[in-house]
Amino acid sequence: MTDSDEYARTIAYAETAMGQIRALRQPATPRNFEIWFTYATGHNPELNQAINDTLVKAGRLTEQDLSSLYDRYFSAARFCDKVDEVGARIVGEIEQVMTMIETAIGNSNDFSQSLAGAQREIVTSSDREQLRFIVETLVRATKEVEEANQTLQKRLVDSREEINVLQENLETVRTESLTDPLTTLANRKFFEDSIKALLEETEKSGAPLSVILTDIDHFKKFNDTYGHLTGDQVLRLVAIALKQNVKGQDVAARYGGEEFVVLLPRTALMAAVTVADNIRRAVMGKELMRRSTGETLGRVTISLGVATWRKGDTVAALLERADACLYAAKHGGRNCVVAETALDDSETDLEVRVA
C-alpha cells in the first residue's frame, strides 16, 4: 500500500470519526476521537458492538459511557494489569506455602528435640510411671506431627492445583496480548517477534524464508457500501482462508487494517507463490450473502506480494520487497500474486499470476 493510499484511507476514517462526534454533539477530545476513529476502522468488533448496543438502547453515549468504553477497550495497561494480578496471586500462594513449610520445619525440629530429651530421660529413669508418661508424651507429639504433615500435604496439593490454574490464566492473558481479537490470527506484535526469530534462524541455517503480504481489494468501498459489521465479516473470511492454507511453523497474522502477512519458514519462493495463490483462490471462491435478506454482496478478492530472504536481508528489507510486490499486484489489476522475481528486471514488465 502506498503512502497516498494510506493517507486517503486514514483521512476517511478521521472524517467518519468527526462525523460521529458532531452527530452526537460530543466534545472533540483526543479520547473521544480515538474511540470513534477505532469504531470507523472496525478493527475492534467488541467496541463496535458495545457502542451499537448502547446507541440502540439509549440513543446516545454519555460521558460516563465514553469513559467506561475507553477504560475497557483502550487502556494500554489492561494486559499488564491482568499479568500483574495473576502474578501477584502466584507469589501470594507461594509465600503461603513457604510459611507452612517453615512452620513444619520448626515443628520437626521441636519434635527432634523432644525425642532427644525423651531418650536421655529413658536412659536415666527407672520409674515405671515416669517411663509411661514419657511414652505418652512421645505418642502425643508424634500424632501432632502427623496431623501437621497431613495438613501441609493437603495444602501443597491444593496450592499445586491453584498455581496450575493461575499458570493457565497467565497463558490465556499472554495469548490475548498476541492475538487479533477480530480474526483470531496472530497480531502484529506476535508477527514482529516471529520474523525476528525466524530471520536469525535463517541466517544461521541458510534455509529459505518467504513472506506473503496481502491486502483486500477495494475494502474501503466495500466497508462504506455495506457497513463495518459486514466489513468485519470480510476480514474474518480472509483470515479463515489464511488459516486453511498455512501449517506447521507457518505464521499467519493480521498486519494492520485490511492487510495480512504470512511467514513461511523453510519455504522457497515458488512454493510460497503457490501458497499465496491457494489463499487467493480460497478467498475468491467465497460468495458473500446477507443471511437476513438473502441479498448477494458479490465476491471478495485479494492481492498478494511474495518475497524471499536474501543473504544480508534485514526485516525491513524483506518486508519492503514484499510490499513492493503487493503494490505491483494492486496496480497490475488486483486479484493476483506478484513474486519478487517479477521486479528484478523492470517493474513495467510484470509477471503476474491471475485467475
C-alpha positions as CSV (number, residue, x, y, z in Angstrom):
1,M,0.0,0.0,0.0
2,T,1.4,3.4,-1.0
3,D,1.6,6.4,1.3
4,S,-1.1,8.2,-0.7
5,D,-3.4,5.2,-0.3
6,E,-2.7,5.1,3.4
7,Y,-3.3,8.9,3.6
8,A,-6.7,8.6,1.8
9,R,-7.8,5.7,4.0
10,T,-6.9,7.3,7.3
11,I,-8.4,10.7,6.3
12,A,-11.7,8.8,5.5
13,Y,-11.6,7.2,8.9
14,A,-10.9,10.5,10.6
15,E,-13.8,12.2,8.7
16,T,-16.1,9.4,9.8
17,A,-15.0,9.8,13.4
18,M,-15.6,13.5,13.4
19,G,-19.0,13.0,11.8
20,Q,-20.0,10.8,14.7
21,I,-18.7,13.3,17.2
22,R,-20.7,16.1,15.5
23,A,-23.8,14.0,15.2
24,L,-23.8,13.1,18.9
25,R,-22.6,16.5,19.9
26,Q,-19.7,15.2,21.9
27,P,-16.5,17.1,22.8
28,A,-13.8,16.6,20.2
29,T,-11.3,15.4,22.8
30,P,-8.4,13.1,21.9
31,R,-10.0,10.3,23.9
32,N,-13.4,10.6,22.0
33,F,-11.6,10.9,18.7
34,E,-9.6,7.7,19.4
35,I,-12.8,5.9,20.3
36,W,-14.7,6.9,17.1
37,F,-11.6,6.5,14.8
38,T,-11.3,2.9,16.0
39,Y,-15.0,2.5,15.5
40,A,-14.7,3.7,12.0
41,T,-11.9,1.3,11.2
42,G,-13.9,-1.6,12.5
43,H,-10.7,-3.1,14.0
44,N,-12.3,-3.8,17.4
45,P,-15.6,-5.6,16.9
46,E,-16.3,-5.8,20.6
47,L,-16.0,-2.0,20.9
48,N,-18.3,-1.5,17.9
49,Q,-20.9,-3.9,19.3
50,A,-20.8,-2.2,22.7
51,I,-21.3,1.2,21.1
52,N,-24.1,0.0,18.8
53,D,-25.9,-1.7,21.7
54,T,-25.7,1.5,23.8
55,L,-27.0,3.6,20.9
56,V,-29.9,1.3,20.2
57,K,-30.8,1.2,23.9
58,A,-30.3,4.9,24.9
59,G,-29.9,6.7,21.6
60,R,-26.7,8.5,22.8
61,L,-23.4,8.0,24.6
62,T,-23.0,9.8,27.9
63,E,-19.6,11.0,29.3
64,Q,-19.8,8.0,31.7
65,D,-20.4,5.7,28.7
66,L,-17.4,7.1,26.9
67,S,-15.1,6.8,30.0
68,S,-16.2,3.2,30.5
69,L,-15.6,2.3,26.8
70,Y,-12.1,3.9,26.9
71,D,-11.1,2.2,30.2
72,R,-12.4,-1.2,28.8
73,Y,-11.1,-1.1,25.3
74,F,-8.2,1.4,25.2
75,S,-6.3,1.1,28.4
76,A,-2.8,0.2,27.3
77,A,-2.1,-1.3,30.7
78,R,-5.0,-3.7,30.8
79,F,-3.0,-6.7,29.8
80,C,-0.2,-5.6,32.2
81,D,-2.8,-5.3,34.9
82,K,-4.0,-8.8,34.3
83,V,-0.5,-10.2,34.3
84,D,0.3,-8.3,37.5
85,E,-2.9,-9.6,39.1
86,V,-2.2,-13.2,38.2
87,G,1.5,-12.9,39.1
88,A,0.6,-11.4,42.5
89,R,-1.7,-14.3,43.2
90,I,1.0,-16.8,42.3
91,V,3.5,-15.0,44.5
92,G,1.0,-14.9,47.4
93,E,0.3,-18.6,47.0
94,I,4.0,-19.4,47.1
95,E,4.5,-17.2,50.2
96,Q,1.7,-19.1,52.0
97,V,3.3,-22.4,51.1
98,M,6.7,-21.3,52.2
99,T,5.3,-20.1,55.5
100,M,3.7,-23.5,56.1
101,I,6.9,-25.3,55.2
102,E,8.8,-23.1,57.6
103,T,6.3,-23.9,60.3
104,A,6.6,-27.6,59.5
105,I,10.3,-27.4,59.7
106,G,10.0,-25.7,63.1
107,N,7.6,-28.4,64.3
108,S,10.0,-31.1,63.1
109,N,12.9,-29.5,64.9
110,D,10.8,-29.3,68.1
111,F,9.9,-33.0,67.7
112,S,13.5,-34.0,67.2
113,Q,14.5,-32.1,70.4
114,S,11.6,-33.9,72.2
115,L,12.9,-37.3,71.0
116,A,16.4,-36.4,72.2
117,G,15.2,-35.3,75.6
118,A,13.0,-38.4,76.0
119,Q,15.9,-40.6,75.1
120,R,18.0,-39.1,77.8
121,E,15.2,-39.4,80.3
122,I,14.6,-43.1,79.4
123,V,18.2,-43.9,79.8
124,T,18.4,-42.4,83.3
125,S,15.0,-43.3,84.6
126,S,13.9,-46.5,86.4
127,D,10.4,-45.3,87.4
128,R,7.7,-47.1,85.5
129,E,5.2,-44.2,85.9
130,Q,7.8,-41.7,84.6
131,L,8.6,-44.0,81.7
132,R,4.8,-44.3,80.9
133,F,4.5,-40.5,80.9
134,I,7.5,-40.2,78.6
135,V,6.0,-42.7,76.1
136,E,2.6,-41.0,76.2
137,T,4.2,-37.6,75.6
138,L,6.1,-39.1,72.6
139,V,2.9,-40.7,71.2
140,R,1.1,-37.4,71.5
141,A,3.9,-35.4,69.9
142,T,4.1,-37.9,67.1
143,K,0.4,-37.6,66.5
144,E,0.6,-33.8,66.4
145,V,3.5,-34.0,63.8
146,E,1.5,-36.5,61.7
147,E,-1.6,-34.2,61.7
148,A,0.6,-31.2,60.8
149,N,2.2,-33.1,58.0
150,Q,-1.2,-34.2,56.6
151,T,-2.4,-30.6,56.7
152,L,0.8,-29.5,54.9
153,Q,0.4,-32.2,52.3
154,K,-3.2,-31.3,51.6
155,R,-2.2,-27.6,51.4
156,L,0.6,-28.4,49.0
157,V,-1.8,-30.4,46.7
158,D,-4.3,-27.5,46.8
159,S,-1.6,-25.0,46.1
160,R,-0.3,-27.0,43.2
161,E,-3.7,-27.1,41.6
162,E,-4.2,-23.4,42.2
163,I,-0.9,-22.5,40.7
164,N,-1.7,-24.7,37.7
165,V,-4.9,-22.7,37.2
166,L,-3.1,-19.4,37.6
167,Q,-0.5,-20.5,35.1
168,E,-3.3,-21.3,32.6
169,N,-4.8,-17.9,33.3
170,L,-1.4,-16.3,32.7
171,E,-1.0,-18.2,29.4
172,T,-4.5,-17.0,28.4
173,V,-3.6,-13.4,29.1
174,R,-0.4,-13.9,27.1
175,T,-2.3,-15.4,24.2
176,E,-4.8,-12.5,24.2
177,S,-2.0,-10.0,24.1
178,L,-0.6,-11.6,21.0
179,T,-3.9,-12.3,19.1
180,D,-6.0,-10.1,17.0
181,P,-9.5,-10.2,18.6
182,L,-11.4,-9.8,15.4
183,T,-9.8,-12.5,13.2
184,T,-8.2,-14.6,16.0
185,L,-5.0,-14.6,13.9
186,A,-1.7,-13.6,15.4
187,N,-1.4,-9.8,15.9
188,R,1.4,-7.5,14.6
189,K,3.4,-7.8,17.8
190,F,3.5,-11.6,17.5
191,F,4.4,-11.3,13.8
192,E,7.3,-8.9,14.6
193,D,8.6,-11.2,17.3
194,S,8.3,-14.2,15.0
195,I,10.0,-12.7,11.9
196,K,13.0,-11.5,14.0
197,A,13.4,-15.0,15.5
198,L,13.0,-16.7,12.1
199,L,15.4,-14.3,10.4
200,E,18.1,-15.2,12.9
201,E,17.5,-18.9,12.4
202,T,17.6,-18.4,8.6
203,E,20.9,-16.5,8.8
204,K,22.4,-19.4,10.7
205,S,20.9,-22.3,8.8
206,G,20.7,-20.8,5.3
207,A,17.2,-22.3,4.9
208,P,14.8,-20.3,2.9
209,L,12.3,-17.9,4.5
210,S,9.4,-16.4,2.5
211,V,6.9,-13.7,3.3
212,I,3.5,-13.1,1.8
213,L,1.9,-9.7,2.2
214,T,-1.7,-9.4,1.2
215,D,-4.4,-6.7,1.1
216,I,-8.1,-6.9,0.4
217,D,-9.1,-5.3,-2.9
218,H,-11.4,-2.2,-2.6
219,F,-12.0,-2.9,1.0
220,K,-12.9,0.7,1.9
221,K,-15.5,0.8,-0.8
222,F,-17.0,-2.4,0.4
223,N,-16.9,-1.1,4.0
224,D,-18.6,2.1,3.1
225,T,-21.2,0.4,1.0
226,Y,-22.3,-2.4,3.3
227,G,-21.1,-1.1,6.7
228,H,-18.4,-2.0,9.2
229,L,-20.1,-5.1,10.5
230,T,-20.1,-6.7,7.1
231,G,-16.5,-5.4,6.6
232,D,-15.6,-7.3,9.8
233,Q,-17.1,-10.5,8.2
234,V,-14.9,-9.9,5.2
235,L,-11.8,-9.7,7.4
236,R,-12.8,-13.0,9.1
237,L,-13.3,-14.6,5.7
238,V,-9.8,-13.8,4.6
239,A,-8.5,-14.9,8.0
240,I,-10.1,-18.3,7.5
241,A,-8.5,-18.7,4.1
242,L,-5.1,-17.9,5.6
243,K,-5.6,-20.5,8.4
244,Q,-6.7,-23.2,6.0
245,N,-3.5,-22.7,3.9
246,V,-0.8,-22.5,6.5
247,K,0.6,-25.3,8.6
248,G,3.4,-26.3,11.0
249,Q,5.7,-23.4,11.8
250,D,4.0,-21.0,9.3
251,V,2.7,-17.8,10.9
252,A,-0.4,-16.0,9.7
253,A,-1.0,-12.6,11.2
254,R,-3.1,-9.5,10.8
255,Y,-0.6,-6.9,9.8
256,G,-3.0,-3.9,10.2
257,G,-6.3,-2.8,8.8
258,E,-7.1,-5.0,5.9
259,E,-3.5,-6.1,5.4
260,F,-2.4,-9.6,6.4
261,V,1.0,-11.3,6.4
262,V,2.2,-14.9,6.3
263,L,5.6,-16.1,7.3
264,L,6.7,-19.4,5.6
265,P,9.9,-20.8,7.1
266,R,11.9,-23.3,5.1
267,T,9.8,-22.4,2.0
268,A,11.4,-21.2,-1.3
269,L,9.9,-18.5,-3.4
270,M,7.9,-20.6,-5.9
271,A,6.4,-22.8,-3.2
272,A,5.4,-19.6,-1.4
273,V,3.8,-18.3,-4.6
274,T,1.8,-21.5,-4.7
275,V,0.6,-21.0,-1.1
276,A,-0.3,-17.3,-1.9
277,D,-2.3,-18.4,-5.0
278,N,-4.1,-21.0,-3.0
279,I,-5.1,-18.3,-0.4
280,R,-6.2,-16.0,-3.2
281,R,-8.4,-18.7,-4.8
282,A,-9.9,-19.7,-1.4
283,V,-10.9,-16.1,-0.8
284,M,-12.3,-15.6,-4.3
285,G,-14.2,-18.8,-4.1
286,K,-16.5,-17.5,-1.3
287,E,-19.6,-15.6,-2.3
288,L,-21.0,-13.2,0.4
289,M,-24.7,-13.1,1.2
290,R,-26.8,-11.3,3.8
291,R,-28.5,-14.0,5.9
292,S,-31.3,-11.7,6.9
293,T,-32.3,-10.7,3.3
294,G,-30.6,-13.3,1.1
295,E,-29.0,-10.3,-0.8
296,T,-25.9,-11.3,-2.7
297,L,-23.0,-9.0,-2.0
298,G,-20.6,-10.5,-4.5
299,R,-17.1,-11.9,-4.1
300,V,-14.1,-10.6,-2.3
301,T,-10.7,-10.6,-3.9
302,I,-7.2,-10.0,-2.5
303,S,-3.8,-9.0,-4.0
304,L,-0.6,-10.6,-2.7
305,G,3.1,-9.9,-2.9
306,V,5.7,-12.6,-2.2
307,A,9.4,-12.1,-1.3
308,T,12.1,-14.5,0.0
309,W,15.1,-13.8,2.3
310,R,18.3,-12.9,0.7
311,K,21.7,-13.1,2.4
312,G,22.2,-9.9,4.4
313,D,18.5,-9.0,4.5
314,T,17.1,-7.1,7.4
315,V,13.5,-7.5,8.5
316,A,12.8,-4.1,6.9
317,A,14.4,-5.0,3.6
318,L,12.5,-8.3,3.3
319,L,9.2,-6.6,4.1
320,E,9.9,-3.7,1.7
321,R,10.3,-6.1,-1.2
322,A,7.1,-8.0,-0.3
323,D,5.3,-4.6,0.0
324,A,6.7,-3.6,-3.4
325,C,5.3,-6.8,-4.9
326,L,1.9,-6.2,-3.3
327,Y,1.9,-2.6,-4.7
328,A,2.7,-4.1,-8.2
329,A,-0.2,-6.6,-7.7
330,K,-2.6,-3.8,-6.8
331,H,-1.6,-1.7,-9.8
332,G,-1.4,-4.8,-12.1
333,G,-5.1,-5.5,-12.0
334,R,-5.6,-6.8,-8.4
335,N,-6.8,-10.3,-7.5
336,C,-3.3,-11.6,-8.4
337,V,0.0,-12.7,-6.9
338,V,3.3,-11.0,-7.7
339,A,6.6,-12.5,-6.8
340,E,9.8,-10.5,-6.3
341,T,11.4,-12.1,-9.4
342,A,8.9,-10.0,-11.4
343,L,10.5,-6.9,-10.0
344,D,14.1,-7.8,-10.7
345,D,14.3,-6.7,-14.3
346,S,11.6,-4.0,-14.6
347,E,8.5,-3.0,-12.8
348,T,6.9,-2.1,-16.1
349,D,7.1,-5.7,-17.3
350,L,5.4,-7.7,-14.6
351,E,4.9,-11.4,-14.4
352,V,1.6,-11.5,-12.7
353,R,-0.3,-14.7,-11.8
354,V,-4.0,-14.2,-12.1
355,A,-7.1,-16.4,-12.0
